[in-house]
Amino acid sequence: MKDSDQESQNTLLRRLYATIFNGKNPKWKYYLYSYIRLRIPAWYLKRKLRSTLAKATYRSDYADILERRNYYCKLGPATAIPSDATPIADVKIKGQKVYPLDTLRFARWFDSSNKISLLPGDIIHIPQEPSIVKSRPIGDNNANSILLCLDAVRHFILLKDKIPFAQKIDKALFRGRTRGNVLRTKLMEDYINSSLIDVGDVDKPGRIPEEWRVLKLTIPEQLKSKFIIALEGNDVASNLKWIMSSNSVAVMPKPKYETWFMEGRLIGGYHYIEVLPDLSDLEQKIRYYIEHPWEAEEIIAHAHEYVDQFRDPEREKITSLLTLQRYFEATGQNPI
């Protein structure tokens, strides 16, 4: 076998391995469970709603749940529902299917005549009318953006990392696509030859400079590095959740957008290593935390504490139901 043929075969095997053992949530399992849930009769869910929310009031973390609900849905009373809002019973599973599936998972607990306005995709603007979204700009004037945990199969990967921080490689790692993203392109341009910052673009040949292009790494492979760079793409950095649930440290500028993960509540230097918006102090910050590993491990501990609030499925269910209930109350619809 020629060397070029052997190299091509190794590349194909490497890509197959990265696809099967990537560490991400299996989409087949997500779709299976989602369609099974749609078979649960709506009348049964509506009957459970009142008792579920009543029992929730006795939880020791109920005050925290209410605080999160108020964060996700900031609408005041007597808010007008958009004229083109869709009754829950008429929501179709089409297009980007994860968005209606994730919305219906909890919306079906309510009156099927209640209307919702769902904006699928990566939303980085604040809609003129109250709408359910996956992402929104961080700020005080985003009340029309009601957050639900949408596209969770891609964005909500929480893991248990078995490699202690001290046993990881003294490097910061970035793997992703840079095309069309100014900050990610700057990262590649500034640090492609760095011995401390390991950067690589996983895009297809011909779309980027060839010296930038690398094969994808699985999440377990990325977790061999002590520091992992999280840069916002179309909206939030999709790798931030699994980084903060690991024994590596997230490195990023202050975020501009947020999701169900409440990125707007994260504190630089406490939950993650914050770098300047132009990334000019990236090497300096990485060197500092390599020389002060106990401070990096404190950040990891704080990150784990933050992530823990999302690990309880029952708490996430109650929070989602309360968020929708507030949305329906504010828009003058049936909340129970």
N, C-alpha and C positions, 0 to 999 in steps of 0.2 A: 504494500500500500504506500502510495506517495505521501510525503510529509504534509502536503497541502490537503490531501484527502483525510489524513488522520486528524489534522487540525480542524477541518470542517465537521468531522464526526464528533470530536471532543466538544466542539462548540454546541452542536445539536443536543448532545447528552447533557451538557451543562444547562442549557435552556430548559430541557425537559425536567431536570432535577429542580430547578428554580421555580418551575410552574407547579409541580406537585408538592414540594416541601417548602413553600414560600412563607409559611407561618401566618397567613391571612385567614380570615373567616371563610369556610367553604360556602360558595354561593349555592351549590346544589342543596345543602342543608337549609340555608336561609329560605329558598323558594319553596322547598317541601313543607317546612313548618308554616310559612306564610299562607300557602293555599289550604293547608289543613285548618288553620285558624279561621279562614273565611267560611268553612263549613259549619262552624259553631253557630247555632241559631241566634239571630240578633235579639230575640225576645229573652233568651237565657242570659245574655250579657247585660241587657238593660235591667233585668231582675237582680243581677249580682251587683250592679253599680252602687245602689244605695247602701247595701250592707258593707261593701268593700270600703267605701269612703267613711262610713260610720266607724268601722273597726280601726281605720287608720288614725283616728283622733286619739286613740289610746297608745299609740306608738311613742317610744321615748324620743324618737327623732322627728316627731311631727312638726315641730317648730321649724326645723331645718328644711323639711319638705315644703312647707308653706313659703319659706324664704326663697327657695329655688323656683317655686311656681310664680311668685311675684316677679322674679327676675326674667323668666321666660315670657310671661304675658304681663305687659305693663299697661294694658288698656284700662281706661276709666269707664264708668257707667255711661249708658246711653250712647254707645259708639255705633255708628251706622255700619251695617254689613254691606260689602260691595254688591252692586246690582247684578253682577254676573256670577255671584257665588253659587255653588252647586250643592243641592241636597245630598246628604250623606248616601242615601239610597241610590243616587245616580252617578256616583264617582266611578269612573271606568279604570280598569287596570290596563293601561296602554302607555306607549311612549317609554319614558324612564320609569319602569314599573316599580322600582323600589320606593318611589315617593308616594304613590297612592297606596301601596301595600303597607308601608310603615304608618301612614296616616290612618287608614282604616282599621289597623290593629286595635286602636283605642277609640276612634270616632264611632265605631259600630256599637259601643256601649251606650250611646246616647240616642235620643229620638232621631229616627231615620229621616225626618223632614227637616231637621236642623241643617243649616247651610254652612259650607266652609269655602274659603277662597285659598286654594293651594297653589303656591308658586314653586314648581320643581326646579332642580338644578342649583348651580352655584350663584347665589344671590348676593350681590355686593352693593345693592342700593336699597334704600328704604321705600317701600311701596307707598303710594298715595292713600291707599285704603288698607285696613287691617287684613293681613294675609299670613297664612302659615308657611314658614320657610325653614330650610335647613340651616342657613347662615345669614348673618346680618352684620353691618358695620358696628363696631363697638362705640358706644356713646350714650348720651342721655336722651337723645331725640329719636330713638328707634322703636317707639311703642307700637307702630303699625307692623312691625316684624315680630310675629309670635313664633318662638322657637319650639320645634318638636325634634325628637331624635330620628331624623330622616337619613336615609342611605347609611344606616347603622352598620350594615354588613361590610362596608368599605371603611367607614370612618371610626367605628368603635371597636378597636382591637385592643383588649386589655389582656395582658399576659403575666405569667410568672417566670421571671428570669432566674436561672439556676447559677449563672456565672457571677461571682462577687465582683464588685467594682475594682478591687485591687488586682484581680487576675486578668483584667482586660488590657487591651493594647493602648499605649499612650498616644492616641491620635483622635482627631475629630473627623468624622466620616459624613460625606454627602453622596447619595445616589438618587437620581431623579431626572426629569426632563427639564431642559432650560429654555427651549425654543419659545420665543414670545414673552418670556419673563425677564424683566430688566435686572432684578436683583440676583436671580439664579445665574444669569449670564455673567454678571459682574463677579460672582463667586468663582466661576470657572476661569474667567480671564485673570483674576488676581491670584488664585491659589492653585492653578493646575500644576505648577512645578514645586509646590510646597512639600517639604518632608514631614510636616506636622498635620497638614490639612489634606486628607485623602478625598478628592472630589472626582466625580465621573458622571457622564451623561449616558443614559440608557436608551436614547432615541435611536431610530433606524439610520443606517448608513446614508450619507448624502444630505442629511438634514442639518448636521452640525459639523464643526471641525473634527476631523478624524482622530486627532490626538485627545479629544475630550471623551470619545466614545468608549464605553466599557460594557461588559455583560452585567445583567441584573444580579443583585445579591439578595438572598432570602433574608427575612427578618432575623432568624438565628445567626446568620453570618454577619449581619450588621451589628448585632449585639456583642460581638467580640471587641468592639471599640468602646473606649470609655466615654466618648462624647459623640453625639449624633446631631447633625445640623438639621433644624426644622425650619424651612422657608415657605411662606405662604405661596400657593399656586394661583388657581383661579379664585379661590377664597382662602380658606384656612390651610394650614399645613396638615395634611392627612396623616402623617406619621407621628404627630405630637402625642396622641393618646398612648400608643404603645411604647413610645420612648419613656414617657413619664411613669409608666407602670413597670418599667424595667430597672435594672441596676446600672444603666448608663444615664448620662445627663443630657437633657435637651439643651441645645444652643440655638438662640434665635434673637432677632430684634424684637422689640415690643410689638405684639400682634395688633393688626388693624381690624380683623374680623373675628367673629365668634360663632359657635354652634352650641348644641346641647351641653358641650363640655365647659361652657362658660369661660372661654379663653380671656374674656375681659376681667376676670377676677384673679388671673395669675399674676404673681409678683416676681419681677426680675431679681436675680440674686437670691431668691428664696425657693421658688418652684423650678426655675430654669436659669441657665447662664444667659444674661442679657448682653447683647453686643450692639454696637452702634448701627443705625439704619443703613449705613453704607458698608458695613462689615469690616471697616478699616482696623478695628482693634481685635479681630478674631484670633489671630495667632497669639497676641499678648494675653488675652483672656484664657486661652487653652494652656499656655505655659504656666500661668498663675495657678490654675487648678490642678495641674500635674504636680506642681511644687507644694500645693496645699491640699492634699487628697481628702483630709478630714472635712474640709469645707465643701468639697464636692459631694461627699457622702451625706452631709447634712441636707444639701439640696435634694438628693435622692430620697431621703427620709420624708422631707416635706412634700415632695412630688407624690410619693406613695400614699401619704395621708390624704392628699387632695383627691387622688384617683379612687380611693376606697369608697367615697360617697356614691360612686356610680356602679359598684360591683354587686349590689343587692337587687336582684330582679324584681322583687316585690316592691321595694322602694321606688324603683324606676317606673313600674306600672302605676303606682299611686300618684307619683309626680306628674306623669303624662296625663292621667285622667283629670287631675285637678287643674292642670294647665288648660286643657280643652274645656273643662267646666267653666273656668273663668272667662275664656274666650266667648262661650255661648251666653254667659250671663251678661257680659259687657255689650254684646251685640243684640240683646233683647230676645234671646231664644231660650228654649227649654233646657235648663242646666242639669236636670236629673231624670 
